[in-house]
Amino acid sequence: MHVGAEDINALNDVYRELVELIGYDNAIILYTHYKGQQITFPIKLFKSEYISKILKKQYGGTNAKKLARTYGYSERWIKELVKKS
């Protein structure tokens, strides 16, 4: 299945956005694999276990605020996590 550039506007909005973001071929792969399903993406890209390992290596006692901004977690969560380990 392939459409010409002029047919991209015929796609439903979500698929047109996918084509713009990841290209036609990748959008078709997602469509074929997930059509009919509702997908939600977690706000956090990485598992907290992975972030925990990274923080143990990168935390220097005074950089919790910077790490919080970098990884999208609260400063409090980072300090608690470091305290537990």
PDB file of N, CA, C and O in Angstrom:
ATOM      1  N   MET A   1       0.852  -1.162   0.000  1.00  0.00           N
ATOM      2  CA  MET A   1       0.000   0.000   0.000  1.00  0.00           C
ATOM      3  C   MET A   1       0.905   1.234   0.000  1.00  0.00           C
ATOM      4  O   MET A   1       1.749   1.400   0.880  1.00  0.00           O
ATOM      5  N   HIS A   2       0.719   2.069  -0.973  1.00  0.00           N
ATOM      6  CA  HIS A   2       1.496   3.299  -1.028  1.00  0.00           C
ATOM      7  C   HIS A   2       0.656   4.370  -1.705  1.00  0.00           C
ATOM      8  O   HIS A   2      -0.013   4.120  -2.708  1.00  0.00           O
ATOM      9  N   VAL A   3       0.706   5.548  -1.143  1.00  0.00           N
ATOM     10  CA  VAL A   3      -0.042   6.660  -1.733  1.00  0.00           C
ATOM     11  C   VAL A   3       0.933   7.720  -2.193  1.00  0.00           C
ATOM     12  O   VAL A   3       2.055   7.808  -1.694  1.00  0.00           O
ATOM     13  N   GLY A   4       0.512   8.500  -3.121  1.00  0.00           N
ATOM     14  CA  GLY A   4       1.349   9.591  -3.588  1.00  0.00           C
ATOM     15  C   GLY A   4       1.322  10.754  -2.620  1.00  0.00           C
ATOM     16  O   GLY A   4       0.488  10.800  -1.716  1.00  0.00           O
ATOM     17  N   ALA A   5       2.220  11.680  -2.804  1.00  0.00           N
ATOM     18  CA  ALA A   5       2.324  12.845  -1.926  1.00  0.00           C
ATOM     19  C   ALA A   5       1.017  13.614  -1.878  1.00  0.00           C
ATOM     20  O   ALA A   5       0.663  14.172  -0.839  1.00  0.00           O
ATOM     21  N   GLU A   6       0.295  13.652  -2.994  1.00  0.00           N
ATOM     22  CA  GLU A   6      -0.965  14.395  -3.022  1.00  0.00           C
ATOM     23  C   GLU A   6      -2.052  13.713  -2.189  1.00  0.00           C
ATOM     24  O   GLU A   6      -3.044  14.345  -1.827  1.00  0.00           O
ATOM     25  N   ASP A   7      -1.867  12.412  -1.882  1.00  0.00           N
ATOM     26  CA  ASP A   7      -2.862  11.671  -1.120  1.00  0.00           C
ATOM     27  C   ASP A   7      -2.624  11.718   0.388  1.00  0.00           C
ATOM     28  O   ASP A   7      -3.470  11.255   1.153  1.00  0.00           O
ATOM     29  N   ILE A   8      -1.500  12.263   0.828  1.00  0.00           N
ATOM     30  CA  ILE A   8      -1.186  12.328   2.255  1.00  0.00           C
ATOM     31  C   ILE A   8      -2.295  13.079   2.997  1.00  0.00           C
ATOM     32  O   ILE A   8      -2.643  12.706   4.117  1.00  0.00           O
ATOM     33  N   ASN A   9      -2.841  14.107   2.403  1.00  0.00           N
ATOM     34  CA  ASN A   9      -3.910  14.877   3.046  1.00  0.00           C
ATOM     35  C   ASN A   9      -5.205  14.093   3.160  1.00  0.00           C
ATOM     36  O   ASN A   9      -6.116  14.512   3.874  1.00  0.00           O
ATOM     37  N   ALA A  10      -5.307  12.971   2.476  1.00  0.00           N
ATOM     38  CA  ALA A  10      -6.489  12.123   2.577  1.00  0.00           C
ATOM     39  C   ALA A  10      -6.445  11.232   3.818  1.00  0.00           C
ATOM     40  O   ALA A  10      -7.458  10.648   4.203  1.00  0.00           O
ATOM     41  N   LEU A  11      -5.277  11.129   4.439  1.00  0.00           N
ATOM     42  CA  LEU A  11      -5.127  10.301   5.637  1.00  0.00           C
ATOM     43  C   LEU A  11      -5.851  10.928   6.817  1.00  0.00           C
ATOM     44  O   LEU A  11      -5.975  12.149   6.905  1.00  0.00           O
ATOM     45  N   ASN A  12      -6.331  10.080   7.728  1.00  0.00           N
ATOM     46  CA  ASN A  12      -6.862  10.595   8.984  1.00  0.00           C
ATOM     47  C   ASN A  12      -5.768  11.382   9.683  1.00  0.00           C
ATOM     48  O   ASN A  12      -4.582  11.097   9.519  1.00  0.00           O
ATOM     49  N   ASP A  13      -6.174  12.374  10.462  1.00  0.00           N
ATOM     50  CA  ASP A  13      -5.223  13.314  11.062  1.00  0.00           C
ATOM     51  C   ASP A  13      -4.063  12.647  11.785  1.00  0.00           C
ATOM     52  O   ASP A  13      -2.910  13.038  11.600  1.00  0.00           O
ATOM     53  N   VAL A  14      -4.355  11.646  12.607  1.00  0.00           N
ATOM     54  CA  VAL A  14      -3.297  11.026  13.399  1.00  0.00           C
ATOM     55  C   VAL A  14      -2.260  10.357  12.491  1.00  0.00           C
ATOM     56  O   VAL A  14      -1.065  10.389  12.784  1.00  0.00           O
ATOM     57  N   TYR A  15      -2.712   9.758  11.401  1.00  0.00           N
ATOM     58  CA  TYR A  15      -1.775   9.107  10.490  1.00  0.00           C
ATOM     59  C   TYR A  15      -0.980  10.126   9.676  1.00  0.00           C
ATOM     60  O   TYR A  15       0.197   9.917   9.381  1.00  0.00           O
ATOM     61  N   ARG A  16      -1.630  11.218   9.322  1.00  0.00           N
ATOM     62  CA  ARG A  16      -0.910  12.282   8.623  1.00  0.00           C
ATOM     63  C   ARG A  16       0.186  12.856   9.511  1.00  0.00           C
ATOM     64  O   ARG A  16       1.291  13.130   9.041  1.00  0.00           O
ATOM     65  N   GLU A  17      -0.119  13.040  10.798  1.00  0.00           N
ATOM     66  CA  GLU A  17       0.890  13.528  11.742  1.00  0.00           C
ATOM     67  C   GLU A  17       2.040  12.542  11.867  1.00  0.00           C
ATOM     68  O   GLU A  17       3.205  12.937  11.914  1.00  0.00           O
ATOM     69  N   LEU A  18       1.708  11.257  11.920  1.00  0.00           N
ATOM     70  CA  LEU A  18       2.761  10.239  11.990  1.00  0.00           C
ATOM     71  C   LEU A  18       3.652  10.282  10.762  1.00  0.00           C
ATOM     72  O   LEU A  18       4.873  10.182  10.877  1.00  0.00           O
ATOM     73  N   VAL A  19       3.053  10.429   9.590  1.00  0.00           N
ATOM     74  CA  VAL A  19       3.838  10.524   8.361  1.00  0.00           C
ATOM     75  C   VAL A  19       4.786  11.716   8.438  1.00  0.00           C
ATOM     76  O   VAL A  19       5.948  11.621   8.041  1.00  0.00           O
ATOM     77  N   GLU A  20       4.284  12.838   8.951  1.00  0.00           N
ATOM     78  CA  GLU A  20       5.125  14.027   9.064  1.00  0.00           C
ATOM     79  C   GLU A  20       6.255  13.826  10.066  1.00  0.00           C
ATOM     80  O   GLU A  20       7.355  14.346   9.877  1.00  0.00           O
ATOM     81  N   LEU A  21       5.989  13.082  11.121  1.00  0.00           N
ATOM     82  CA  LEU A  21       6.995  12.859  12.168  1.00  0.00           C
ATOM     83  C   LEU A  21       8.018  11.788  11.821  1.00  0.00           C
ATOM     84  O   LEU A  21       9.219  11.986  12.001  1.00  0.00           O
ATOM     85  N   ILE A  22       7.541  10.657  11.326  1.00  0.00           N
ATOM     86  CA  ILE A  22       8.434   9.503  11.180  1.00  0.00           C
ATOM     87  C   ILE A  22       8.523   8.964   9.754  1.00  0.00           C
ATOM     88  O   ILE A  22       9.236   7.993   9.502  1.00  0.00           O
ATOM     89  N   GLY A  23       7.821   9.575   8.841  1.00  0.00           N
ATOM     90  CA  GLY A  23       7.870   9.126   7.452  1.00  0.00           C
ATOM     91  C   GLY A  23       6.759   8.143   7.131  1.00  0.00           C
ATOM     92  O   GLY A  23       6.196   7.492   8.011  1.00  0.00           O
ATOM     93  N   TYR A  24       6.464   8.059   5.851  1.00  0.00           N
ATOM     94  CA  TYR A  24       5.351   7.230   5.390  1.00  0.00           C
ATOM     95  C   TYR A  24       5.539   5.755   5.737  1.00  0.00           C
ATOM     96  O   TYR A  24       4.639   5.132   6.302  1.00  0.00           O
ATOM     97  N   ASP A  25       6.691   5.197   5.406  1.00  0.00           N
ATOM     98  CA  ASP A  25       6.914   3.760   5.615  1.00  0.00           C
ATOM     99  C   ASP A  25       6.802   3.369   7.086  1.00  0.00           C
ATOM    100  O   ASP A  25       6.212   2.338   7.407  1.00  0.00           O
ATOM    101  N   ASN A  26       7.358   4.178   7.975  1.00  0.00           N
ATOM    102  CA  ASN A  26       7.272   3.885   9.413  1.00  0.00           C
ATOM    103  C   ASN A  26       5.839   4.038   9.922  1.00  0.00           C
ATOM    104  O   ASN A  26       5.402   3.273  10.783  1.00  0.00           O
ATOM    105  N   ALA A  27       5.114   5.011   9.401  1.00  0.00           N
ATOM    106  CA  ALA A  27       3.716   5.182   9.794  1.00  0.00           C
ATOM    107  C   ALA A  27       2.897   3.961   9.382  1.00  0.00           C
ATOM    108  O   ALA A  27       2.017   3.524  10.123  1.00  0.00           O
ATOM    109  N   ILE A  28       3.180   3.415   8.216  1.00  0.00           N
ATOM    110  CA  ILE A  28       2.470   2.220   7.759  1.00  0.00           C
ATOM    111  C   ILE A  28       2.810   1.013   8.635  1.00  0.00           C
ATOM    112  O   ILE A  28       1.944   0.182   8.910  1.00  0.00           O
ATOM    113  N   ILE A  29       4.056   0.915   9.069  1.00  0.00           N
ATOM    114  CA  ILE A  29       4.441  -0.176   9.986  1.00  0.00           C
ATOM    115  C   ILE A  29       3.635  -0.073  11.279  1.00  0.00           C
ATOM    116  O   ILE A  29       3.085  -1.067  11.754  1.00  0.00           O
ATOM    117  N   LEU A  30       3.567   1.129  11.846  1.00  0.00           N
ATOM    118  CA  LEU A  30       2.783   1.311  13.078  1.00  0.00           C
ATOM    119  C   LEU A  30       1.309   1.003  12.842  1.00  0.00           C
ATOM    120  O   LEU A  30       0.668   0.333  13.652  1.00  0.00           O
ATOM    121  N   TYR A  31       0.780   1.497  11.727  1.00  0.00           N
ATOM    122  CA  TYR A  31      -0.620   1.250  11.390  1.00  0.00           C
ATOM    123  C   TYR A  31      -0.891  -0.252  11.293  1.00  0.00           C
ATOM    124  O   TYR A  31      -1.854  -0.755  11.873  1.00  0.00           O
ATOM    125  N   THR A  32      -0.048  -0.951  10.569  1.00  0.00           N
ATOM    126  CA  THR A  32      -0.241  -2.389  10.363  1.00  0.00           C
ATOM    127  C   THR A  32      -0.177  -3.152  11.682  1.00  0.00           C
ATOM    128  O   THR A  32      -0.957  -4.076  11.912  1.00  0.00           O
ATOM    129  N   HIS A  33       0.736  -2.768  12.526  1.00  0.00           N
ATOM    130  CA  HIS A  33       0.936  -3.485  13.788  1.00  0.00           C
ATOM    131  C   HIS A  33      -0.115  -3.140  14.850  1.00  0.00           C
ATOM    132  O   HIS A  33      -0.544  -4.020  15.597  1.00  0.00           O
ATOM    133  N   TYR A  34      -0.531  -1.877  14.924  1.00  0.00           N
ATOM    134  CA  TYR A  34      -1.369  -1.422  16.029  1.00  0.00           C
ATOM    135  C   TYR A  34      -2.780  -0.989  15.631  1.00  0.00           C
ATOM    136  O   TYR A  34      -3.534  -0.544  16.495  1.00  0.00           O
ATOM    137  N   LYS A  35      -3.166  -1.102  14.356  1.00  0.00           N
ATOM    138  CA  LYS A  35      -4.485  -0.599  13.946  1.00  0.00           C
ATOM    139  C   LYS A  35      -5.593  -1.207  14.805  1.00  0.00           C
ATOM    140  O   LYS A  35      -5.585  -2.395  15.130  1.00  0.00           O
ATOM    141  N   GLY A  36      -6.534  -0.352  15.155  1.00  0.00           N
ATOM    142  CA  GLY A  36      -7.661  -0.767  15.992  1.00  0.00           C
ATOM    143  C   GLY A  36      -7.388  -0.703  17.481  1.00  0.00           C
ATOM    144  O   GLY A  36      -8.307  -0.893  18.278  1.00  0.00           O
ATOM    145  N   GLN A  37      -6.163  -0.442  17.877  1.00  0.00           N
ATOM    146  CA  GLN A  37      -5.818  -0.371  19.293  1.00  0.00           C
ATOM    147  C   GLN A  37      -5.614   1.079  19.709  1.00  0.00           C
ATOM    148  O   GLN A  37      -5.200   1.923  18.913  1.00  0.00           O
ATOM    149  N   GLN A  38      -5.909   1.340  20.947  1.00  0.00           N
ATOM    150  CA  GLN A  38      -5.630   2.663  21.496  1.00  0.00           C
ATOM    151  C   GLN A  38      -4.306   2.582  22.238  1.00  0.00           C
ATOM    152  O   GLN A  38      -4.107   1.702  23.076  1.00  0.00           O
ATOM    153  N   ILE A  39      -3.411   3.495  21.930  1.00  0.00           N
ATOM    154  CA  ILE A  39      -2.084   3.467  22.524  1.00  0.00           C
ATOM    155  C   ILE A  39      -1.876   4.735  23.339  1.00  0.00           C
ATOM    156  O   ILE A  39      -2.193   5.835  22.886  1.00  0.00           O
ATOM    157  N   THR A  40      -1.346   4.574  24.532  1.00  0.00           N
ATOM    158  CA  THR A  40      -0.928   5.727  25.324  1.00  0.00           C
ATOM    159  C   THR A  40       0.557   5.563  25.609  1.00  0.00           C
ATOM    160  O   THR A  40       1.040   4.457  25.851  1.00  0.00           O
ATOM    161  N   PHE A  41       1.257   6.659  25.579  1.00  0.00           N
ATOM    162  CA  PHE A  41       2.685   6.637  25.836  1.00  0.00           C
ATOM    163  C   PHE A  41       2.944   7.214  27.216  1.00  0.00           C
ATOM    164  O   PHE A  41       2.460   8.301  27.530  1.00  0.00           O
ATOM    165  N   PRO A  42       3.709   6.497  28.053  1.00  0.00           N
ATOM    166  CA  PRO A  42       4.041   7.028  29.377  1.00  0.00           C
ATOM    167  C   PRO A  42       4.814   8.338  29.254  1.00  0.00           C
ATOM    168  O   PRO A  42       5.543   8.550  28.285  1.00  0.00           O
ATOM    169  N   ILE A  43       4.651   9.199  30.227  1.00  0.00           N
ATOM    170  CA  ILE A  43       5.371  10.470  30.236  1.00  0.00           C
ATOM    171  C   ILE A  43       6.867  10.214  30.339  1.00  0.00           C
ATOM    172  O   ILE A  43       7.664  10.895  29.693  1.00  0.00           O
ATOM    173  N   LYS A  44       7.241   9.249  31.137  1.00  0.00           N
ATOM    174  CA  LYS A  44       8.657   8.934  31.331  1.00  0.00           C
ATOM    175  C   LYS A  44       9.117   7.960  30.250  1.00  0.00           C
ATOM    176  O   LYS A  44       8.486   6.926  30.030  1.00  0.00           O
ATOM    177  N   LEU A  45      10.206   8.288  29.584  1.00  0.00           N
ATOM    178  CA  LEU A  45      10.739   7.448  28.513  1.00  0.00           C
ATOM    179  C   LEU A  45      11.435   6.213  29.071  1.00  0.00           C
ATOM    180  O   LEU A  45      11.302   5.121  28.518  1.00  0.00           O
ATOM    181  N   PHE A  46      12.178   6.379  30.169  1.00  0.00           N
ATOM    182  CA  PHE A  46      12.961   5.287  30.731  1.00  0.00           C
ATOM    183  C   PHE A  46      12.308   4.739  31.992  1.00  0.00           C
ATOM    184  O   PHE A  46      11.605   5.459  32.701  1.00  0.00           O
ATOM    185  N   LYS A  47      12.546   3.456  32.268  1.00  0.00           N
ATOM    186  CA  LYS A  47      12.067   2.826  33.496  1.00  0.00           C
ATOM    187  C   LYS A  47      12.776   3.447  34.690  1.00  0.00           C
ATOM    188  O   LYS A  47      13.933   3.857  34.589  1.00  0.00           O
ATOM    189  N   SER A  48      12.085   3.514  35.811  1.00  0.00           N
ATOM    190  CA  SER A  48      12.683   4.123  36.997  1.00  0.00           C
ATOM    191  C   SER A  48      13.888   3.322  37.487  1.00  0.00           C
ATOM    192  O   SER A  48      14.797   3.894  38.089  1.00  0.00           O
ATOM    193  N   GLU A  49      13.914   2.013  37.242  1.00  0.00           N
ATOM    194  CA  GLU A  49      15.063   1.197  37.649  1.00  0.00           C
ATOM    195  C   GLU A  49      16.332   1.652  36.917  1.00  0.00           C
ATOM    196  O   GLU A  49      17.414   1.707  37.501  1.00  0.00           O
ATOM    197  N   TYR A  50      16.179   1.970  35.648  1.00  0.00           N
ATOM    198  CA  TYR A  50      17.315   2.441  34.856  1.00  0.00           C
ATOM    199  C   TYR A  50      17.776   3.807  35.355  1.00  0.00           C
ATOM    200  O   TYR A  50      18.973   4.042  35.517  1.00  0.00           O
ATOM    201  N   ILE A  51      16.831   4.699  35.596  1.00  0.00           N
ATOM    202  CA  ILE A  51      17.162   6.034  36.092  1.00  0.00           C
ATOM    203  C   ILE A  51      17.852   5.918  37.445  1.00  0.00           C
ATOM    204  O   ILE A  51      18.783   6.669  37.736  1.00  0.00           O
ATOM    205  N   SER A  52      17.404   4.993  38.262  1.00  0.00           N
ATOM    206  CA  SER A  52      18.025   4.775  39.567  1.00  0.00           C
ATOM    207  C   SER A  52      19.502   4.430  39.425  1.00  0.00           C
ATOM    208  O   SER A  52      20.336   4.962  40.159  1.00  0.00           O
ATOM    209  N   LYS A  53      19.834   3.546  38.488  1.00  0.00           N
ATOM    210  CA  LYS A  53      21.234   3.174  38.259  1.00  0.00           C
ATOM    211  C   LYS A  53      22.052   4.377  37.791  1.00  0.00           C
ATOM    212  O   LYS A  53      23.178   4.589  38.243  1.00  0.00           O
ATOM    213  N   ILE A  54      21.480   5.150  36.894  1.00  0.00           N
ATOM    214  CA  ILE A  54      22.164   6.337  36.374  1.00  0.00           C
ATOM    215  C   ILE A  54      22.404   7.345  37.497  1.00  0.00           C
ATOM    216  O   ILE A  54      23.493   7.909  37.610  1.00  0.00           O
ATOM    217  N   LEU A  55      21.398   7.565  38.316  1.00  0.00           N
ATOM    218  CA  LEU A  55      21.519   8.548  39.397  1.00  0.00           C
ATOM    219  C   LEU A  55      22.590   8.155  40.407  1.00  0.00           C
ATOM    220  O   LEU A  55      23.308   9.011  40.922  1.00  0.00           O
ATOM    221  N   LYS A  56      22.695   6.879  40.684  1.00  0.00           N
ATOM    222  CA  LYS A  56      23.718   6.419  41.623  1.00  0.00           C
ATOM    223  C   LYS A  56      25.117   6.791  41.123  1.00  0.00           C
ATOM    224  O   LYS A  56      26.011   7.087  41.916  1.00  0.00           O
ATOM    225  N   LYS A  57      25.293   6.772  39.804  1.00  0.00           N
ATOM    226  CA  LYS A  57      26.582   7.116  39.222  1.00  0.00           C
ATOM    227  C   LYS A  57      26.786   8.629  39.132  1.00  0.00           C
ATOM    228  O   LYS A  57      27.908   9.114  39.284  1.00  0.00           O
ATOM    229  N   GLN A  58      25.705   9.379  38.884  1.00  0.00           N
ATOM    230  CA  GLN A  58      25.842  10.800  38.582  1.00  0.00           C
ATOM    231  C   GLN A  58      25.611  11.730  39.770  1.00  0.00           C
ATOM    232  O   GLN A  58      26.015  12.892  39.729  1.00  0.00           O
ATOM    233  N   TYR A  59      24.969  11.237  40.823  1.00  0.00           N
ATOM    234  CA  TYR A  59      24.650  12.124  41.941  1.00  0.00           C
ATOM    235  C   TYR A  59      25.911  12.453  42.717  1.00  0.00           C
ATOM    236  O   TYR A  59      26.657  11.565  43.128  1.00  0.00           O
ATOM    237  N   GLY A  60      26.138  13.754  42.912  1.00  0.00           N
ATOM    238  CA  GLY A  60      27.341  14.189  43.607  1.00  0.00           C
ATOM    239  C   GLY A  60      27.054  14.874  44.925  1.00  0.00           C
ATOM    240  O   GLY A  60      27.956  15.465  45.518  1.00  0.00           O
ATOM    241  N   GLY A  61      25.824  14.808  45.396  1.00  0.00           N
ATOM    242  CA  GLY A  61      25.476  15.414  46.675  1.00  0.00           C
ATOM    243  C   GLY A  61      24.870  16.796  46.541  1.00  0.00           C
ATOM    244  O   GLY A  61      24.141  17.235  47.430  1.00  0.00           O
ATOM    245  N   THR A  62      25.151  17.489  45.456  1.00  0.00           N
ATOM    246  CA  THR A  62      24.625  18.852  45.303  1.00  0.00           C
ATOM    247  C   THR A  62      23.954  19.079  43.941  1.00  0.00           C
ATOM    248  O   THR A  62      23.526  20.195  43.648  1.00  0.00           O
ATOM    249  N   ASN A  63      23.860  18.048  43.117  1.00  0.00           N
ATOM    250  CA  ASN A  63      23.331  18.248  41.771  1.00  0.00           C
ATOM    251  C   ASN A  63      21.947  17.639  41.548  1.00  0.00           C
ATOM    252  O   ASN A  63      21.589  17.332  40.411  1.00  0.00           O
ATOM    253  N   ALA A  64      21.170  17.461  42.609  1.00  0.00           N
ATOM    254  CA  ALA A  64      19.838  16.857  42.485  1.00  0.00           C
ATOM    255  C   ALA A  64      18.926  17.699  41.588  1.00  0.00           C
ATOM    256  O   ALA A  64      18.149  17.153  40.804  1.00  0.00           O
ATOM    257  N   LYS A  65      19.021  19.018  41.702  1.00  0.00           N
ATOM    258  CA  LYS A  65      18.164  19.891  40.897  1.00  0.00           C
ATOM    259  C   LYS A  65      18.464  19.719  39.401  1.00  0.00           C
ATOM    260  O   LYS A  65      17.549  19.623  38.583  1.00  0.00           O
ATOM    261  N   LYS A  66      19.739  19.682  39.065  1.00  0.00           N
ATOM    262  CA  LYS A  66      20.138  19.506  37.661  1.00  0.00           C
ATOM    263  C   LYS A  66      19.683  18.138  37.144  1.00  0.00           C
ATOM    264  O   LYS A  66      19.156  18.036  36.036  1.00  0.00           O
ATOM    265  N   LEU A  67      19.885  17.099  37.937  1.00  0.00           N
ATOM    266  CA  LEU A  67      19.466  15.759  37.535  1.00  0.00           C
ATOM    267  C   LEU A  67      17.951  15.673  37.378  1.00  0.00           C
ATOM    268  O   LEU A  67      17.451  14.999  36.478  1.00  0.00           O
ATOM    269  N   ALA A  68      17.236  16.349  38.247  1.00  0.00           N
ATOM    270  CA  ALA A  68      15.769  16.365  38.158  1.00  0.00           C
ATOM    271  C   ALA A  68      15.325  16.958  36.824  1.00  0.00           C
ATOM    272  O   ALA A  68      14.439  16.411  36.167  1.00  0.00           O
ATOM    273  N   ARG A  69      15.930  18.064  36.424  1.00  0.00           N
ATOM    274  CA  ARG A  69      15.591  18.681  35.135  1.00  0.00           C
ATOM    275  C   ARG A  69      15.992  17.785  33.966  1.00  0.00           C
ATOM    276  O   ARG A  69      15.259  17.661  32.985  1.00  0.00           O
ATOM    277  N   THR A  70      17.151  17.172  34.081  1.00  0.00           N
ATOM    278  CA  THR A  70      17.654  16.330  32.995  1.00  0.00           C
ATOM    279  C   THR A  70      16.748  15.132  32.733  1.00  0.00           C
ATOM    280  O   THR A  70      16.458  14.813  31.580  1.00  0.00           O
ATOM    281  N   TYR A  71      16.302  14.470  33.792  1.00  0.00           N
ATOM    282  CA  TYR A  71      15.566  13.223  33.635  1.00  0.00           C
ATOM    283  C   TYR A  71      14.057  13.349  33.847  1.00  0.00           C
ATOM    284  O   TYR A  71      13.335  12.364  33.698  1.00  0.00           O
ATOM    285  N   GLY A  72      13.575  14.531  34.187  1.00  0.00           N
ATOM    286  CA  GLY A  72      12.140  14.740  34.303  1.00  0.00           C
ATOM    287  C   GLY A  72      11.510  14.199  35.568  1.00  0.00           C
ATOM    288  O   GLY A  72      10.321  13.879  35.584  1.00  0.00           O
ATOM    289  N   TYR A  73      12.281  14.094  36.613  1.00  0.00           N
ATOM    290  CA  TYR A  73      11.764  13.664  37.911  1.00  0.00           C
ATOM    291  C   TYR A  73      11.876  14.823  38.879  1.00  0.00           C
ATOM    292  O   TYR A  73      12.589  15.792  38.618  1.00  0.00           O
ATOM    293  N   SER A  74      11.174  14.725  39.996  1.00  0.00           N
ATOM    294  CA  SER A  74      11.255  15.802  40.982  1.00  0.00           C
ATOM    295  C   SER A  74      12.566  15.693  41.752  1.00  0.00           C
ATOM    296  O   SER A  74      13.139  14.613  41.899  1.00  0.00           O
ATOM    297  N   GLU A  75      13.013  16.819  42.228  1.00  0.00           N
ATOM    298  CA  GLU A  75      14.231  16.862  43.035  1.00  0.00           C
ATOM    299  C   GLU A  75      14.055  16.007  44.288  1.00  0.00           C
ATOM    300  O   GLU A  75      14.980  15.319  44.718  1.00  0.00           O
ATOM    301  N   ARG A  76      12.868  16.060  44.861  1.00  0.00           N
ATOM    302  CA  ARG A  76      12.564  15.279  46.058  1.00  0.00           C
ATOM    303  C   ARG A  76      12.681  13.775  45.775  1.00  0.00           C
ATOM    304  O   ARG A  76      13.248  13.030  46.575  1.00  0.00           O
ATOM    305  N   TRP A  77      12.137  13.335  44.626  1.00  0.00           N
ATOM    306  CA  TRP A  77      12.191  11.917  44.266  1.00  0.00           C
ATOM    307  C   TRP A  77      13.635  11.468  44.125  1.00  0.00           C
ATOM    308  O   TRP A  77      14.001  10.381  44.572  1.00  0.00           O
ATOM    309  N   ILE A  78      14.441  12.297  43.513  1.00  0.00           N
ATOM    310  CA  ILE A  78      15.853  11.956  43.311  1.00  0.00           C
ATOM    311  C   ILE A  78      16.575  11.848  44.648  1.00  0.00           C
ATOM    312  O   ILE A  78      17.337  10.906  44.867  1.00  0.00           O
ATOM    313  N   LYS A  79      16.343  12.797  45.533  1.00  0.00           N
ATOM    314  CA  LYS A  79      16.997  12.749  46.849  1.00  0.00           C
ATOM    315  C   LYS A  79      16.561  11.520  47.633  1.00  0.00           C
ATOM    316  O   LYS A  79      17.383  10.882  48.291  1.00  0.00           O
ATOM    317  N   GLU A  80      15.277  11.182  47.571  1.00  0.00           N
ATOM    318  CA  GLU A  80      14.786   9.988  48.269  1.00  0.00           C
ATOM    319  C   GLU A  80      15.391   8.716  47.696  1.00  0.00           C
ATOM    320  O   GLU A  80      15.765   7.803  48.432  1.00  0.00           O
ATOM    321  N   LEU A  81      15.481   8.669  46.392  1.00  0.00           N
ATOM    322  CA  LEU A  81      16.053   7.509  45.729  1.00  0.00           C
ATOM    323  C   LEU A  81      17.519   7.327  46.119  1.00  0.00           C
ATOM    324  O   LEU A  81      17.960   6.214  46.405  1.00  0.00           O
ATOM    325  N   VAL A  82      18.257   8.413  46.129  1.00  0.00           N
ATOM    326  CA  VAL A  82      19.674   8.342  46.496  1.00  0.00           C
ATOM    327  C   VAL A  82      19.813   7.951  47.952  1.00  0.00           C
ATOM    328  O   VAL A  82      20.715   7.194  48.312  1.00  0.00           O
ATOM    329  N   LYS A  83      18.925   8.464  48.794  1.00  0.00           N
ATOM    330  CA  LYS A  83      18.976   8.141  50.224  1.00  0.00           C
ATOM    331  C   LYS A  83      18.737   6.645  50.453  1.00  0.00           C
ATOM    332  O   LYS A  83      19.352   6.050  51.338  1.00  0.00           O
ATOM    333  N   LYS A  84      17.854   6.041  49.668  1.00  0.00           N
ATOM    334  CA  LYS A  84      17.538   4.610  49.817  1.00  0.00           C
ATOM    335  C   LYS A  84      18.711   3.729  49.398  1.00  0.00           C
ATOM    336  O   LYS A  84      18.875   2.627  49.922  1.00  0.00           O
ATOM    337  N   SER A  85      19.518   4.200  48.468  1.00  0.00           N
ATOM    338  CA  SER A  85      20.576   3.322  47.943  1.00  0.00           C
ATOM    339  C   SER A  85      21.880   3.467  48.667  1.00  0.00           C
ATOM    340  O   SER A  85      22.851   2.790  48.329  1.00  0.00           O
TER     341      SER A  85
END
